[in-house]
Amino acid sequence: MEDSLDEQFMRIALEEAALAAAIDEVPIGAVVVCNGEVVARAHNMRETDADPSAHAEFTALVQAANTLNRWRLTGCTVYVTLEPCLMCAGLMINARIDRCVYGAPDPKGGALGTLYDVSHDPRLNHEFEVTSGVLEQECAQALKTFFARRRAQNKVRMCEGTV
């Protein structure tokens, strides 16, 4: 049962990732679920907002706190298409989430098992469960497609001398 719910909520995160790609943002989407209901959803907005903190999961966590009117997000699960970075994983610790579910691992910045694992660091004041690899292929493919398109566009610009 949990697997099908994880896939259901990850598909919503993938919808958010598609919205990011549509505005030329890196296609990462996130959803926060509490008591089986989506309380927040977001996608990357770093370029659009010129905000280094505008990661999908960071924005979704802030929205969830506003929706639930509490900073402690105990009882919440965060679904995100790419393994969270240190900043976002740190926010998950500070927000006291119960669980994070991610799609694709991030070999360059993953902080929930790939490069680091802050979700179970005994030196920190909170731990949370992590489930990885949910719809991993679809999540990874969204990123591969985006960056392939971006490289092709840059190549055309270089050939035209507009870069």
C-alpha positions in Angstrom: 0.0 0.0 0.0 2.7 2.5 1.0 4.5 1.8 -2.4 1.5 2.8 -4.4 0.9 5.9 -2.3 4.6 6.8 -2.7 4.3 6.5 -6.4 1.0 8.6 -6.4 2.6 11.5 -4.5 5.9 11.2 -6.6 3.8 11.6 -9.7 2.5 14.9 -8.3 6.1 15.9 -7.7 6.9 15.0 -11.3 4.1 17.3 -12.4 5.8 20.1 -10.5 9.1 19.2 -12.1 7.4 19.6 -15.5 6.2 23.0 -14.5 9.8 24.0 -13.7 11.1 22.7 -17.0 8.4 24.7 -18.8 9.9 27.9 -17.5 13.5 26.8 -18.1 14.2 25.9 -14.4 15.9 22.7 -13.5 13.0 20.2 -13.4 12.8 19.3 -9.7 9.4 19.1 -8.0 8.4 18.5 -4.4 5.2 17.7 -2.5 4.6 17.7 1.3 2.0 15.3 2.6 0.4 15.3 6.0 -2.2 12.8 7.1 -2.5 11.5 3.5 -3.2 14.9 2.0 -1.0 17.2 0.0 -0.5 20.4 2.0 2.1 22.0 -0.3 3.7 21.5 -3.7 6.4 23.4 -5.4 9.1 23.3 -8.1 12.5 24.9 -8.5 12.4 28.7 -8.9 16.0 29.7 -8.4 16.5 31.4 -11.8 13.1 33.0 -11.9 13.2 34.4 -8.4 17.0 34.9 -8.3 16.9 33.1 -5.0 19.5 30.5 -4.0 17.1 29.0 -1.5 14.2 28.5 -4.0 14.7 24.7 -4.3 11.5 22.8 -4.8 11.6 21.0 -1.4 12.7 24.1 0.5 9.8 26.1 -0.9 7.3 23.3 -0.3 8.4 23.0 3.3 7.9 26.7 3.9 4.5 26.5 2.2 3.6 23.5 4.4 4.5 25.3 7.6 2.3 28.3 6.5 -0.6 26.0 5.6 -0.4 24.0 8.8 0.4 27.1 10.8 3.4 25.4 12.6 7.1 25.1 12.0 7.3 21.6 13.3 6.2 19.4 10.5 6.0 16.3 12.5 3.7 13.8 10.7 4.7 15.1 7.3 6.4 13.3 4.4 8.3 15.2 1.7 8.3 13.8 -1.8 11.0 15.2 -4.1 12.2 14.1 -7.6 15.9 14.5 -6.8 17.8 13.6 -3.6 17.9 16.7 -1.4 21.0 18.8 -1.0 22.6 19.7 2.4 20.5 22.9 2.7 17.2 21.1 2.1 18.1 18.1 4.2 19.1 20.5 7.0 15.7 22.2 6.7 14.0 18.8 6.9 15.9 18.2 10.2 14.9 21.6 11.5 11.3 21.1 10.5 11.2 17.7 12.2 9.7 15.9 9.2 9.0 12.2 9.6 10.1 11.0 6.2 11.5 12.0 2.9 10.9 10.0 -0.3 13.0 10.9 -3.3 13.3 9.6 -6.9 16.7 10.0 -8.4 20.0 10.1 -6.4 22.2 13.1 -6.7 25.8 12.1 -7.1 27.0 15.7 -7.0 25.1 16.9 -3.9 22.9 14.3 -2.4 22.7 14.6 1.4 20.4 11.7 2.2 22.7 8.8 1.4 24.7 9.5 -1.7 27.4 12.0 -0.6 26.2 12.5 3.0 23.4 11.1 5.2 22.2 13.8 7.5 18.9 12.0 8.0 20.5 9.6 10.5 23.4 11.6 11.9 23.5 11.0 15.7 25.1 14.3 16.3 22.0 16.1 15.1 18.8 16.7 17.1 16.4 14.9 14.8 16.4 11.8 12.5 13.9 10.9 9.8 13.2 7.9 7.5 14.3 8.0 3.9 12.9 6.0 1.0 14.9 6.3 -2.3 14.4 5.3 -5.8 10.6 5.9 -6.1 9.9 6.4 -9.9 13.7 6.8 -10.2 13.8 6.3 -14.0 11.1 9.0 -14.6 12.7 11.4 -12.2 16.2 10.9 -13.7 14.8 11.1 -17.3 13.2 14.5 -16.6 16.7 15.8 -15.6 18.5 14.1 -18.5 16.0 15.5 -21.1 16.3 19.0 -19.7 20.1 19.1 -19.6 20.3 17.5 -23.1 18.0 20.2 -24.5 20.0 22.9 -22.7 23.3 21.6 -24.1 21.9 21.5 -27.6 20.6 25.1 -27.2 24.1 26.2 -26.0 25.7 24.4 -28.9 23.5 26.3 -31.4 24.2 29.6 -29.7 27.9 28.9 -29.8 27.7 28.1 -33.5 25.8 31.3 -34.1 28.2 33.3 -32.0 25.5 34.5 -29.7 27.1 33.1 -26.5 
